[in-house]
Amino acid sequence: STTETSGGPTSATQDPQGLVIDTAAPFNVCGDRWARSFDNMAYNHQKFTHWETRHSSHTPQFAGVGHGSQPALIDVRLPMAMMTTDGNPAVGTYDAPCIHNSDIPGIFGLKSFEENGAVLDIAQNKLYLLGEGDYDLMSCFPPGTKCFELQRSATGHLVLPSGRYKDVEAAQELILNRMNAV
């Protein structure tokens, strides 16, 4: 099997060309060298729009990616071409602040997950972008599945509240009392 890169087909042992799924990143971000390389891949097909840049209306600082804290002076919009698991084409755009002189790959951050109604299935390595309408996800899972409410931290990260000792003790006591009452 082959994978397309900006230099043409290569072996499938190379990393796939695309966005890195990062639920720890509150926002999308990319490096300008990655953005240019990705745009060159799209440009070869000429059906897809060339990348757009604009000076950022604000200059966000990014830390934890690359070296130290780096400003993103421009925003980019890149064309995306994807295939769904049932073989249908899907096109879209990737908008992100772009860090100058950086190889940071395109990061698909938490805000994009939220805006696209995304469900990430780690066990099957699948990303679902939900269509319009209501759904009951729990009805699709096998018996014994547990669902946990996540909360946002002040930094925008998702947190699994796991220090709820008082609540767990109260719930366990209530269950025990109900069992003793029967």
Secondary structure, DSSP 8 states (H G I E B T S, - for coil): -EEEETTEEEETTS--SS-EE-TT-SS-BEEHHHHHHHHHHHHTTSSS---EEEE-SS--EEESSSSSEEE--EEEEEEEEEE-TTS-EEEEEEEEEEETT-----EE-HHHHHHTTEEEETTTTEEEE--SS---GGGGS-TT------EE-TTS-EE-----HHHHHHHHHHHHHHHHH-
